[in-house]
Each structure stands twice: as C-alpha cells, then as structure tokens.
Amino acid sequence: MEKQPKIMHWPTLNTVIMVEDTLKKMNESIISVAELKRKLPRQVNHNTLMLILEYLEKSNKIATTLRGITWIYNTNSNLKKAIVQGMEL
C-alpha cells in the first residue's frame, strides 16, 4: 500500500470549488501556479493548493505541463455524444 505523506491541512470543499471556479473563468489558456495564487479571491496555503491541483489533475479537470495549468474539463453534452459515437483512427 502506498504511504501518503503527512498533510497538516486538508482543503475544504469551498476552497476546492474556489480554485475550480478560478481556473474555469480564467482568460488565459495556460496559467502558472504563482499567477493562480494571485487570481484567487482568498489566499490559499501552497501545500493545500498543490493538493487541490493534484486532485483536479487526477479527476481529469486540469492538465499540468511545464508551461503551466489549463482547464480541460468539458460539460458539453454534444461533445460527449460525439466522442462516444465517434470512431477511433
């Protein structure tokens, strides 16, 4: 079993939603962690923010690259339908 590092503070649901909303509404396609911290309405502990970003990446809502973070989750039902019905190349 994988041993989890000891985390001093777990994020609240409100904090996770705040980060999600900020990423969804950003004008830039890619944003750095430092820029994200500046755009958040409330200050978030760095370790807590990194934990939230890890969760969002595992749930396929964001993509993290060397250039930064981008929101990739799409709720468009037409797109989902096209993906399900589409054929693989």
C-alpha positions in Angstrom: 0.0 0.0 0.0 1.3 3.4 -0.9 2.2 5.6 2.1 0.7 9.1 1.9 2.8 12.0 3.1 1.5 13.5 6.3 -0.6 16.6 5.4 -1.1 19.2 8.0 -4.2 20.8 6.5 -6.8 19.3 4.1 -8.6 21.7 1.8 -12.3 22.4 2.5 -14.9 21.8 -0.2 -15.3 25.6 -0.5 -11.6 26.0 -1.2 -11.6 23.3 -3.9 -14.7 24.9 -5.6 -13.0 28.3 -5.4 -9.9 27.0 -7.2 -12.0 25.2 -9.8 -14.1 28.3 -10.5 -11.0 30.5 -10.8 -9.4 28.0 -13.3 -12.7 27.7 -15.3 -13.1 31.5 -15.6 -9.5 32.4 -16.5 -8.9 34.3 -19.7 -5.5 32.8 -20.4 -5.3 29.3 -21.8 -2.3 28.4 -19.5 -1.7 29.8 -16.1 1.2 29.3 -13.7 0.8 28.3 -10.0 2.0 31.8 -9.0 -0.5 33.5 -11.3 -3.3 31.3 -10.0 -2.4 32.2 -6.4 -2.7 35.9 -7.3 -6.1 35.4 -9.1 -7.7 33.5 -6.2 -10.2 35.6 -4.2 -8.7 34.3 -0.9 -5.2 33.3 0.0 -4.6 29.5 0.0 -1.6 27.7 1.6 0.8 26.5 -1.1 0.7 22.8 0.1 -3.1 22.9 0.2 -3.2 24.4 -3.3 -0.8 21.7 -4.6 -3.1 19.0 -3.1 -6.1 20.6 -4.8 -4.3 20.7 -8.2 -3.3 17.1 -7.8 -6.9 16.1 -7.2 -8.1 18.1 -10.2 -5.5 16.5 -12.4 -6.4 13.0 -11.3 -10.1 13.8 -11.9 -9.2 14.9 -15.5 -10.4 18.5 -14.9 -7.0 20.1 -15.5 -3.8 19.4 -17.4 -0.5 20.3 -15.9 2.6 20.8 -18.1 5.9 22.5 -17.8 4.3 25.7 -19.2 1.5 25.7 -16.5 -2.0 24.6 -15.8 -5.0 24.6 -18.1 -8.7 23.7 -17.6 -9.7 20.8 -19.8 -13.0 19.5 -18.4 -15.9 20.0 -20.8 -19.5 19.6 -19.9 -20.9 20.0 -23.4 -23.3 17.1 -24.0 -22.9 17.2 -27.8 -19.1 16.8 -27.4 -19.6 13.8 -25.1 -22.1 12.2 -27.5 -19.7 12.7 -30.4 -16.8 11.1 -28.5 -18.9 8.1 -27.6 -20.3 7.6 -31.1 -17.0 8.5 -32.9 -14.7 6.0 -34.3 -11.1 5.6 -33.4 -8.5 6.4 -36.0 
